[in-house]
Amino acid sequence: MIAGLVLGIASILFGWIIPLVGVVAGVIGIILSPIGIKRAKRWHQKHTIGVSGLILSIVGLVWSIIWWIGYAGAMSQDSIVY
């Protein structure tokens, strides 16, 4: 559960600095968070950290993809002024 939360936070933080790292962290967080939620439910514990990790991972993934598209658009424009 904590790994998903940490990766969700990392995907948001790295989303605008290095979007590729944000995408990778978001995808791994989306994979690990439901595993943590299942384990918490099986052991009758609170699963709020897992849910938070899942939400942050999804938000971080979307954020990273938006910034990645923005960077690609900015780099594809001709920036030479004559």
N, C-alpha and C positions, 0 to 999 in steps of 0.2 A: 504494500500500500504506500509506504513512504517513498519507494523508488518511483512510482507513478507520479506522486506529488512533486518530487524533486525534478523529474523530467518535464513535468508540465510547467513549472516555474522556469526551468532552463529554456524551454522552447519559447516562452514569452520574452525572456531577457535576450536570448540570442537571435530572436526573430528579426530584429532590425539591424543587428550588427553583422551577423553571418547567417543569412536566411537558410542555407543548406543545413547547418547545424540545428537550427530551430525546427526544420521539417523532420529531420531524423529523430531528434529528441521527442517531438510531438507524437510521431508514429510509435516509437517504443513505449512512450507513456500511455498511449491509447491501448496498447497490447497488455501492459503490465497492470494497469488500474483495475480492469474487470477481474483479473486473477486475484488481486488483493481483496476485492469486494466479495468474491466467492468464498475465499478463505475466512474472511471476517464473519460472513453469514453462517458458515459451517460451524465456527467456534462460538457463535452467539455473542459476537462483539460488535461494537459500533463500526460502521463502515463509512463514516463521513469523510475520513481522509482519502479513501479510495474514490469516492464520488467527486471530491474536490480535485483530486489528481486527474480524473477523467475529464472533468470540465475544463481545467486549466490546460490539459494536453490538447483538447479539441480547439480551444481558443488560440493557443500558441501555434498550432498547425495552420489554422486559417490565417492568423497574423503573419506567419512566416511566408506563406504562399503569396499573400498580397504584397508583401515587401519584395519578394523575389520577382514577381511580375513587374513591380515598379522599377526595380533596379534594371531589369532586362529592357524595359521600355526606355529608360533614361540612357542606357548604354547604346541602344540601337539608333538613337537620333544623331544626326550629324551636328556636332558641336563646333565645327570650324566656321568662323565668321570671316568673310572676305571683305 
